[in-house]
C-alpha cells in the first residue's frame, strides 16, 4: 500500500538524520474505502493524488502548529505492507480524516518512494493558509478561500536521492 506521510521541512531533516520516520504509529494518508467513497473514482492514480492532497492538508496543519517551521508543505510517499497500515481513529465526517491511516513504525526512509515538497514560490500562499486554517475550520469562508490558495501550488516530486539537497 502506498502511504503519504505529512511532515515539515524540519521534520524531514530530522527523519533524514535518523534514517527513518519515527517509531510509530505514524499518521499517514492512503486510498481507503472512505476516501474512495468521497472521491468517487475508480482510477487508482486519481485516488492516490487525492490521498497525497489529504496529506498536504495535514502538513499544512503541522505548519500552523509550528510558527518556526519553513512554510513549505512536505509529504513522504512510501510503500508499506497492507497489514502495516490500519484505518485511523474514527473522527466521523471530519474532512481532514479522509484517507487517514496509522502506520506501524518504524518506517525507514530507504522505503520511501519519493518526497513531495512545495517550491519556494509557494511559501507566501502556504504561510497565509497556515495562518487562516483555524478560522477556516471555524467556518469562515474568506479564510477557507485563503487555505484553498495553497492547493493552487502543486507539490514538486523529488527522488529520495535528492533528500540531502532538500534538508
Backbone as ProteinMPNN parsed JSONL, in Angstrom:
{"seq_chain_A": "XXXXXXXXXXXXXXXXXXXXXXXXXXXXXXXXXXXXXXXXXXXXXXXXXXXXXXXXXXXXXXXXXXXXXXXXXXXXXXXXXXXXXXXXXXXXXXXXXXXXXXXXXXXXXXXXXXXXXXXXXXXXXXXXXXXXXXXXXXXXXXXXXXXXXXXXXXXXXXXXXXXXXXX", "coords_chain_A": {"N_chain_A": [[0.843, -1.173, 0.0], [0.545, 2.182, -0.835], [1.472, 4.888, 1.084], [1.09, 8.2, 2.391], [2.934, 10.382, 4.124], [2.591, 13.119, 6.171], [4.727, 15.906, 6.731], [7.012, 18.456, 7.952], [9.571, 20.67, 6.711], [11.599, 20.727, 8.645], [10.941, 18.43, 10.06], [11.411, 16.554, 8.065], [14.159, 16.879, 7.784], [14.998, 15.924, 10.281], [14.121, 13.266, 10.092], [15.765, 12.457, 8.003], [18.3, 12.642, 9.224], [17.953, 10.699, 11.216], [17.402, 8.486, 9.717], [14.922, 7.472, 9.319], [11.3, 7.531, 9.754], [10.412, 7.822, 12.569], [9.174, 5.876, 15.424], [6.581, 5.05, 15.387], [3.063, 4.532, 16.165], [2.572, 6.028, 12.949], [0.889, 8.816, 11.609], [-0.66, 8.792, 8.559], [-1.72, 9.02, 5.112], [-3.846, 7.362, 2.804], [-5.245, 5.409, 0.098], [-8.25, 4.711, 1.073], [-11.33, 2.942, 1.926], [-13.192, 4.96, 2.708], [-12.082, 7.248, 1.53], [-12.258, 6.53, -1.154], [-15.059, 6.479, -1.459], [-15.68, 9.155, -0.955], [-14.243, 10.497, -2.97], [-15.113, 9.292, -5.27], [-14.167, 7.725, -7.562], [-12.745, 5.328, -9.789], [-10.256, 5.284, -10.71], [-7.059, 4.565, -9.965], [-4.779, 6.182, -9.934], [-5.849, 8.778, -9.737], [-7.082, 8.517, -7.239], [-4.865, 8.1, -5.564], [-3.646, 10.556, -5.88], [-5.545, 12.135, -4.623], [-5.235, 11.173, -1.997], [-2.61, 12.03, -1.537], [-3.085, 14.798, -1.553], [-4.661, 15.0, 0.729], [-2.746, 14.411, 2.641], [-1.092, 16.612, 2.222], [-2.706, 18.65, 3.204], [-2.721, 17.884, 5.882], [-0.025, 18.305, 6.415], [-0.004, 21.066, 6.198], [-1.471, 21.638, 8.476], [0.396, 20.854, 10.403], [2.29, 22.842, 9.963], [0.814, 25.085, 10.739], [0.752, 24.677, 13.439], [3.351, 25.052, 14.16], [5.038, 27.745, 14.307], [7.655, 28.389, 13.691], [8.512, 26.788, 11.643], [9.67, 26.263, 8.287], [7.753, 27.54, 5.649], [6.636, 25.465, 3.844], [4.912, 22.804, 2.48], [5.306, 19.314, 3.117], [5.456, 15.998, 2.029], [5.968, 12.598, 2.435], [6.122, 9.854, 0.384], [5.556, 6.439, 0.634], [5.914, 2.884, 0.351], [4.221, 0.374, 2.01], [3.587, -2.772, 3.68], [0.238, -4.006, 3.377], [-0.867, -4.822, 5.829], [0.488, -3.25, 7.624], [-0.678, -0.792, 7.756], [-3.332, 0.67, 9.295], [-6.77, 1.668, 9.513], [-7.276, 5.066, 10.528], [-8.149, 6.704, 13.677], [-11.652, 6.881, 14.343], [-13.103, 9.698, 13.218], [-15.538, 10.592, 12.555], [-17.291, 12.608, 10.305], [-15.238, 14.33, 9.732], [-13.49, 16.157, 7.434], [-10.714, 16.301, 7.279], [-9.868, 13.851, 8.101], [-10.279, 12.036, 6.108], [-9.11, 9.273, 4.413], [-7.167, 8.806, 6.271], [-4.698, 6.892, 7.911], [-3.031, 4.723, 10.247], [0.292, 3.972, 10.53], [2.231, 1.289, 11.357], [5.267, 1.657, 12.91], [8.876, 1.287, 12.911], [9.421, 3.46, 10.064], [11.609, 3.184, 7.678], [13.531, 5.587, 5.868], [14.633, 4.59, 3.611], [12.659, 3.074, 2.524], [11.046, 4.867, 1.332], [9.34, 6.084, -1.504], [9.262, 8.497, -2.805], [9.592, 12.058, -2.311], [7.527, 14.799, -1.699], [7.361, 18.24, -2.098], [6.596, 21.674, -1.48], [7.388, 24.3, -3.771], [9.699, 27.064, -3.528], [8.358, 29.371, -4.337], [5.806, 29.047, -3.422], [5.678, 29.659, -0.778], [4.609, 32.099, 0.372], [1.813, 31.866, -0.053], [1.331, 29.441, 1.257], [2.086, 30.101, 3.842], [0.156, 32.076, 4.454], [-2.098, 30.457, 4.292], [-1.645, 28.657, 6.407], [-1.876, 30.409, 8.558], [-4.553, 31.113, 8.318], [-5.935, 28.808, 8.773], [-7.215, 27.942, 11.233], [-9.397, 29.71, 11.43], [-10.696, 29.036, 9.061], [-11.396, 26.39, 9.617], [-13.275, 26.975, 11.5], [-15.386, 27.829, 10.0], [-15.233, 30.189, 8.523], [-15.614, 31.64, 5.495], [-13.98, 33.326, 3.924], [-11.471, 32.805, 4.999], [-11.313, 30.105, 4.346], [-11.059, 30.299, 1.599], [-8.486, 31.401, 1.461], [-7.004, 29.284, 2.549], [-7.508, 27.335, 0.608], [-6.016, 28.462, -1.402], [-3.419, 27.564, -1.098], [-3.534, 25.1, -2.267], [-3.379, 25.683, -4.905], [-0.821, 25.44, -5.612], [1.198, 23.007, -6.855], [2.683, 20.201, -5.344], [6.109, 19.56, -5.588], [7.934, 16.842, -7.051], [10.379, 14.775, -5.668], [13.157, 12.643, -5.922], [14.332, 10.119, -3.667], [17.069, 10.21, -3.464], [17.629, 12.846, -3.617], [17.229, 13.963, -1.173], [19.33, 14.966, 0.611], [19.829, 17.484, -0.542], [17.423, 18.778, -0.165], [17.127, 19.067, 2.574]], "CA_chain_A": [[0.0, 0.0, 0.0], [1.261, 3.458, -0.861], [1.01, 5.818, 2.116], [1.621, 9.545, 2.281], [3.19, 10.843, 5.485], [2.794, 14.57, 6.211], [5.841, 16.405, 7.536], [7.515, 19.797, 7.677], [10.973, 20.544, 6.29], [12.408, 20.36, 9.815], [10.646, 17.018, 10.317], [12.11, 15.79, 7.037], [15.583, 16.918, 8.13], [15.186, 15.004, 11.413], [13.971, 11.905, 9.56], [16.969, 12.186, 7.22], [19.377, 12.386, 10.194], [17.666, 9.455, 11.933], [17.282, 7.393, 8.758], [13.558, 6.968, 9.243], [10.189, 8.353, 10.221], [9.91, 7.537, 13.911], [8.875, 4.528, 15.905], [5.191, 4.751, 15.077], [2.398, 4.585, 14.853], [2.656, 7.28, 12.21], [-0.316, 9.22, 10.886], [-0.416, 8.907, 7.12], [-2.937, 9.017, 4.29], [-3.804, 6.332, 1.771], [-6.531, 5.159, -0.552], [-9.081, 3.917, 1.975], [-12.72, 2.9, 1.451], [-13.834, 6.262, 2.906], [-11.563, 8.162, 0.508], [-12.863, 6.098, -2.426], [-16.461, 6.905, -1.463], [-15.701, 10.614, -1.018], [-13.711, 10.964, -4.242], [-15.96, 8.681, -6.301], [-13.428, 7.408, -8.777], [-12.119, 4.01, -9.813], [-8.92, 5.483, -11.246], [-6.141, 4.496, -8.831], [-3.886, 7.346, -9.96], [-6.611, 9.898, -9.184], [-7.281, 8.268, -5.814], [-3.591, 8.346, -4.875], [-3.459, 12.006, -5.881], [-6.422, 12.64, -3.56], [-4.582, 10.84, -0.731], [-1.487, 12.959, -1.44], [-3.632, 16.103, -1.178], [-5.077, 14.897, 2.142], [-1.505, 14.519, 3.417], [-0.629, 18.0, 2.108], [-3.512, 19.405, 4.162], [-2.202, 17.539, 7.21], [1.247, 19.008, 6.533], [-0.371, 22.456, 6.468], [-1.848, 21.683, 9.902], [1.65, 20.824, 11.155], [2.88, 24.173, 9.832], [0.02, 26.002, 11.546], [1.089, 24.425, 14.84], [4.773, 25.338, 14.371], [5.293, 29.037, 13.67], [9.046, 28.495, 13.275], [8.813, 25.893, 10.521], [9.656, 26.831, 6.937], [6.39, 27.488, 5.127], [6.535, 24.595, 2.679], [4.328, 21.511, 2.826], [6.168, 18.178, 2.801], [4.799, 14.697, 2.114], [6.814, 11.472, 2.045], [5.37, 8.72, -0.156], [6.268, 5.185, 0.91], [5.144, 1.656, 0.188], [4.258, -0.469, 3.2], [2.659, -3.902, 3.572], [-1.137, -3.639, 3.721], [-1.115, -5.069, 7.25], [1.17, -2.242, 8.434], [-1.488, 0.429, 7.783], [-4.692, 0.45, 9.788], [-7.563, 2.904, 9.476], [-7.065, 5.973, 11.65], [-9.257, 6.768, 14.615], [-12.899, 7.356, 13.752], [-13.384, 11.105, 13.511], [-16.815, 10.917, 11.929], [-17.279, 13.21, 8.97], [-14.16, 15.307, 9.651], [-12.851, 16.002, 6.128], [-9.271, 16.127, 7.418], [-9.593, 12.453, 8.419], [-10.487, 11.187, 4.933], [-7.907, 8.582, 3.969], [-6.183, 8.698, 7.345], [-4.307, 5.568, 8.393], [-1.924, 4.674, 11.193], [1.304, 3.05, 10.023], [3.114, 0.74, 12.38], [6.637, 2.075, 12.608], [9.413, 2.46, 12.23], [9.361, 3.495, 8.606], [12.919, 3.667, 7.198], [13.487, 6.436, 4.681], [15.008, 3.753, 2.476], [11.412, 2.546, 1.955], [10.316, 5.959, 0.683], [9.33, 6.067, -2.963], [9.508, 9.869, -3.253], [9.245, 13.13, -1.38], [6.807, 15.88, -2.372], [7.599, 19.47, -1.34], [6.262, 22.927, -2.155], [8.501, 25.112, -4.269], [9.898, 28.29, -2.751], [7.378, 30.394, -4.699], [4.538, 28.762, -2.74], [5.794, 29.969, 0.648], [3.698, 33.163, 0.812], [0.45, 31.328, -0.006], [1.286, 28.408, 2.298], [2.124, 30.827, 5.107], [-1.167, 32.671, 4.649], [-3.035, 29.357, 4.531], [-1.414, 28.159, 7.766], [-2.43, 31.404, 9.477], [-6.007, 31.161, 8.178], [-6.5, 27.471, 8.943], [-8.139, 27.862, 12.374], [-10.625, 30.42, 11.059], [-11.367, 28.228, 8.04], [-12.015, 25.262, 10.323], [-14.421, 27.517, 12.223], [-16.471, 28.154, 9.077], [-15.009, 31.462, 7.848], [-15.468, 31.394, 4.054], [-12.822, 34.051, 3.407], [-10.294, 32.041, 5.429], [-11.31, 28.879, 3.544], [-10.527, 30.692, 0.294], [-7.039, 31.546, 1.643], [-6.467, 27.929, 2.713], [-7.562, 26.7, -0.706], [-4.973, 29.056, -2.233], [-2.219, 26.722, -1.032], [-3.732, 23.992, -3.212], [-3.05, 26.134, -6.262], [0.577, 25.08, -5.827], [1.453, 21.571, -6.892], [3.892, 19.759, -4.66], [7.12, 19.059, -6.514], [8.368, 15.469, -6.804], [11.822, 14.593, -5.517], [13.636, 11.287, -5.665], [14.919, 10.031, -2.33], [18.486, 10.573, -3.566], [17.723, 14.298, -3.547], [16.965, 14.407, 0.195], [20.36, 15.847, 1.186], [19.682, 18.848, -1.077], [16.196, 19.364, 0.368], [17.241, 19.374, 4.006]], "C_chain_A": [[0.89, 1.238, 0.0], [0.63, 4.354, 0.205], [1.735, 7.146, 1.931], [1.717, 10.13, 3.68], [3.437, 12.349, 5.465], [3.926, 14.949, 7.157], [6.001, 17.901, 7.298], [8.956, 19.612, 7.194], [11.866, 20.171, 7.463], [12.161, 18.908, 10.206], [11.339, 16.116, 9.316], [13.61, 15.748, 7.337], [15.878, 15.963, 9.284], [15.081, 13.553, 10.943], [15.216, 11.514, 8.759], [18.141, 11.861, 8.146], [19.207, 11.028, 10.868], [17.587, 8.245, 11.007], [15.878, 6.839, 8.639], [12.564, 7.919, 9.866], [9.628, 7.835, 11.543], [9.554, 6.102, 14.171], [7.443, 4.113, 15.626], [4.333, 4.642, 16.315], [2.461, 5.99, 14.254], [1.322, 7.575, 11.543], [0.079, 9.421, 9.431], [-1.766, 8.908, 6.413], [-2.744, 8.021, 3.165], [-5.173, 6.227, 1.124], [-7.296, 4.174, 0.333], [-10.495, 3.844, 1.4], [-13.434, 4.252, 1.606], [-13.37, 7.269, 1.864], [-12.157, 7.816, -0.856], [-14.305, 6.598, -2.541], [-16.562, 8.415, -1.626], [-15.299, 11.104, -2.406], [-14.495, 10.422, -5.432], [-15.243, 8.49, -7.634], [-12.887, 5.992, -8.65], [-10.692, 4.092, -10.332], [-7.935, 5.564, -10.077], [-5.2, 5.695, -8.79], [-4.58, 8.582, -9.381], [-6.812, 9.736, -7.677], [-5.995, 8.51, -5.024], [-3.283, 9.841, -4.837], [-4.332, 12.644, -4.794], [-5.816, 12.351, -2.187], [-3.378, 11.752, -0.491], [-1.975, 14.336, -0.995], [-4.133, 16.115, 0.264], [-3.847, 15.043, 3.036], [-0.948, 15.939, 3.356], [-1.413, 18.901, 3.06], [-3.039, 19.123, 5.59], [-0.851, 18.207, 7.448], [0.999, 20.487, 6.834], [-0.768, 22.621, 7.938], [-0.602, 21.636, 10.791], [2.328, 22.195, 11.112], [2.133, 25.19, 10.689], [0.362, 25.868, 13.031], [2.534, 24.793, 15.171], [5.152, 26.613, 13.624], [6.722, 29.164, 13.155], [9.417, 27.647, 12.074], [8.776, 26.648, 9.198], [8.296, 26.572, 6.317], [6.303, 26.746, 3.798], [5.976, 23.263, 3.145], [5.248, 20.401, 2.337], [5.368, 16.901, 2.989], [5.784, 13.636, 1.623], [5.895, 10.344, 1.584], [6.189, 7.454, 0.067], [5.329, 4.01, 0.69], [5.343, 0.798, 1.426], [3.356, -1.674, 2.968], [1.249, -3.467, 4.009], [-1.407, -3.783, 5.212], [-0.468, -4.023, 8.15], [0.38, -0.948, 8.555], [-2.912, 0.078, 8.194], [-5.459, 1.758, 9.705], [-7.323, 3.739, 10.723], [-8.269, 5.981, 12.575], [-10.488, 7.368, 13.956], [-13.149, 8.795, 14.188], [-14.624, 11.544, 12.763], [-16.648, 11.485, 10.538], [-16.211, 14.292, 8.828], [-13.426, 15.134, 8.328], [-11.338, 15.818, 6.214], [-8.91, 14.672, 7.664], [-9.784, 11.527, 7.217], [-9.161, 10.581, 4.488], [-6.871, 8.384, 5.053], [-5.97, 7.248, 7.766], [-3.202, 5.739, 9.429], [-0.967, 3.601, 10.707], [2.171, 2.599, 11.19], [4.539, 1.093, 11.989], [7.625, 1.045, 13.079], [9.297, 2.331, 10.717], [10.687, 4.067, 8.101], [12.761, 4.531, 5.95], [13.9, 5.669, 3.436], [13.781, 3.15, 1.803], [10.614, 3.615, 1.224], [10.438, 5.842, -0.836], [9.692, 7.442, -3.52], [9.173, 10.822, -2.115], [8.61, 14.24, -2.211], [6.916, 17.124, -1.502], [7.143, 20.664, -2.168], [7.516, 23.591, -2.679], [8.584, 26.385, -3.429], [8.854, 29.353, -3.091], [5.997, 30.157, -4.085], [4.522, 29.261, -1.295], [4.821, 31.038, 1.13], [2.271, 32.63, 0.937], [0.311, 30.26, 1.083], [1.3, 29.059, 3.672], [0.756, 31.435, 5.432], [-2.198, 31.592, 4.964], [-2.885, 28.803, 5.943], [-2.01, 29.108, 8.8], [-3.956, 31.409, 9.457], [-6.691, 29.849, 8.525], [-7.516, 27.381, 10.084], [-9.459, 28.55, 12.058], [-11.406, 29.634, 10.008], [-12.064, 27.034, 8.672], [-13.261, 25.707, 11.088], [-15.554, 27.967, 11.323], [-16.323, 29.469, 8.342], [-14.713, 31.204, 6.369], [-14.269, 32.115, 3.455], [-11.531, 33.318, 3.777], [-10.187, 30.748, 4.626], [-10.726, 29.148, 2.157], [-9.003, 30.82, 0.37], [-6.382, 30.175, 1.776], [-6.449, 27.206, 1.37], [-6.498, 27.245, -1.655], [-3.681, 28.251, -2.206], [-2.321, 25.566, -2.028], [-3.46, 24.384, -4.653], [-1.607, 25.796, -6.627], [0.726, 23.57, -5.771], [2.717, 21.271, -6.101], [4.852, 19.191, -5.702], [7.561, 17.667, -6.086], [9.878, 15.437, -6.718], [12.121, 13.122, -5.289], [14.299, 11.271, -4.29], [16.41, 10.384, -2.336], [18.693, 12.077, -3.443], [17.495, 14.846, -2.135], [18.063, 15.297, 0.769], [20.252, 17.29, 0.691], [18.433, 19.544, -0.539], [16.354, 19.824, 1.806], [18.472, 20.212, 4.266]], "O_chain_A": [[1.864, 1.32, 0.748], [-0.585, 4.553, 0.227], [2.839, 7.204, 1.39], [0.702, 10.348, 4.341], [4.377, 12.815, 4.822], [4.064, 14.384, 8.243], [5.24, 18.521, 6.554], [9.495, 18.508, 7.265], [12.797, 19.382, 7.3], [13.087, 18.224, 10.642], [11.803, 15.032, 9.67], [14.254, 14.713, 7.166], [16.894, 15.268, 9.269], [15.875, 12.708, 11.359], [15.668, 10.371, 8.829], [18.892, 10.919, 7.891], [20.177, 10.296, 11.068], [17.693, 7.107, 11.462], [15.656, 5.85, 7.94], [12.92, 8.956, 10.424], [8.461, 7.448, 11.603], [9.616, 5.239, 13.296], [7.137, 2.92, 15.632], [4.861, 4.659, 17.427], [2.41, 6.993, 14.965], [0.696, 6.68, 10.976], [1.034, 10.134, 9.123], [-2.816, 8.809, 7.048], [-1.644, 7.85, 2.64], [-6.131, 6.874, 1.547], [-7.024, 2.973, 0.338], [-10.828, 4.598, 0.486], [-14.201, 4.646, 0.727], [-14.172, 8.059, 1.366], [-12.517, 8.709, -1.623], [-14.718, 7.082, -3.595], [-17.429, 8.906, -2.35], [-15.925, 12.009, -2.957], [-14.525, 11.048, -6.491], [-15.65, 9.014, -8.671], [-12.608, 5.516, -7.55], [-9.993, 3.08, -10.389], [-7.971, 6.513, -9.294], [-4.861, 6.172, -7.707], [-3.974, 9.341, -8.625], [-6.72, 10.708, -6.928], [-6.04, 9.068, -3.927], [-2.718, 10.333, -3.86], [-3.904, 13.584, -4.124], [-5.878, 13.203, -1.301], [-3.151, 12.197, 0.634], [-1.345, 14.971, -0.15], [-4.038, 17.137, 0.943], [-3.898, 15.717, 4.064], [-0.388, 16.422, 4.34], [-0.845, 19.816, 3.656], [-2.967, 20.038, 6.411], [-0.562, 18.631, 8.567], [1.715, 21.088, 7.635], [-0.438, 23.627, 8.565], [-0.553, 22.308, 11.821], [2.876, 22.651, 12.115], [2.753, 26.061, 11.299], [0.269, 26.836, 13.785], [2.903, 24.84, 16.344], [5.539, 26.568, 12.457], [6.978, 29.974, 12.264], [10.52, 27.773, 11.543], [7.963, 27.552, 9.006], [7.75, 25.478, 6.458], [5.945, 27.319, 2.769], [6.493, 22.658, 4.084], [5.886, 20.519, 1.291], [4.678, 16.739, 3.995], [6.358, 13.758, 0.541], [4.996, 9.931, 2.316], [7.371, 7.403, -0.271], [4.112, 4.131, 0.825], [6.47, 0.528, 1.842], [2.448, -1.607, 2.14], [1.106, -2.646, 4.916], [-2.101, -2.952, 5.798], [-0.831, -3.914, 9.321], [0.725, -0.09, 9.368], [-3.598, -0.702, 7.532], [-4.872, 2.834, 9.812], [-7.184, 3.21, 11.826], [-9.284, 5.344, 12.296], [-10.38, 8.257, 13.112], [-13.375, 9.075, 15.366], [-14.758, 12.707, 12.382], [-15.952, 10.916, 9.697], [-16.271, 15.093, 7.895], [-12.806, 14.096, 8.099], [-10.739, 15.235, 5.31], [-7.759, 14.285, 7.459], [-9.476, 10.339, 7.31], [-8.202, 11.303, 4.217], [-5.797, 7.845, 4.786], [-6.919, 6.486, 7.951], [-2.529, 6.768, 9.477], [-1.364, 2.455, 10.496], [2.759, 3.409, 11.907], [4.958, 0.848, 10.858], [7.223, 0.008, 13.607], [9.102, 1.243, 10.175], [10.877, 5.283, 8.093], [11.944, 4.23, 5.08], [13.552, 6.061, 2.322], [13.847, 2.754, 0.639], [9.618, 3.31, 0.569], [11.506, 5.54, -1.369], [10.339, 7.551, -4.561], [8.564, 10.449, -1.112], [9.096, 14.577, -3.29], [6.605, 17.082, -0.312], [7.279, 20.675, -3.391], [8.588, 23.457, -2.09], [7.645, 26.731, -2.711], [8.495, 30.156, -2.23], [5.112, 31.001, -4.224], [3.469, 29.283, -0.659], [4.253, 30.891, 2.213], [1.591, 32.911, 1.924], [-0.719, 30.189, 1.754], [0.594, 28.61, 4.575], [0.267, 31.315, 6.555], [-3.073, 31.792, 5.807], [-3.881, 28.51, 6.605], [-2.581, 28.669, 9.798], [-4.585, 31.684, 10.479], [-7.92, 29.792, 8.566], [-8.582, 26.791, 9.905], [-10.525, 28.028, 12.384], [-12.634, 29.573, 10.06], [-13.192, 26.702, 8.308], [-14.184, 24.921, 11.3], [-16.581, 28.438, 11.813], [-17.224, 29.84, 7.59], [-13.685, 30.618, 6.032], [-13.605, 31.575, 2.57], [-10.61, 33.224, 2.965], [-9.085, 30.337, 4.262], [-9.99, 28.325, 1.613], [-8.302, 30.398, -0.55], [-5.329, 29.928, 1.188], [-5.471, 26.536, 1.039], [-6.116, 26.567, -2.609], [-2.929, 28.252, -3.18], [-1.311, 25.112, -2.565], [-3.325, 23.523, -5.522], [-1.218, 25.856, -7.794], [0.417, 22.939, -4.761], [3.702, 22.006, -6.183], [4.449, 18.434, -6.585], [7.562, 17.349, -4.897], [10.577, 15.988, -7.568], [11.412, 12.443, -4.547], [14.772, 12.303, -3.813], [16.948, 10.812, -1.315], [19.808, 12.533, -3.191], [17.56, 16.057, -1.923], [17.741, 16.319, 1.376], [20.557, 18.221, 1.437], [18.394, 20.772, -0.467], [15.79, 20.84, 2.211], [18.743, 20.573, 5.411]]}, "name": "protein", "num_of_chains": 1, "seq": "XXXXXXXXXXXXXXXXXXXXXXXXXXXXXXXXXXXXXXXXXXXXXXXXXXXXXXXXXXXXXXXXXXXXXXXXXXXXXXXXXXXXXXXXXXXXXXXXXXXXXXXXXXXXXXXXXXXXXXXXXXXXXXXXXXXXXXXXXXXXXXXXXXXXXXXXXXXXXXXXXXXXXXX"}
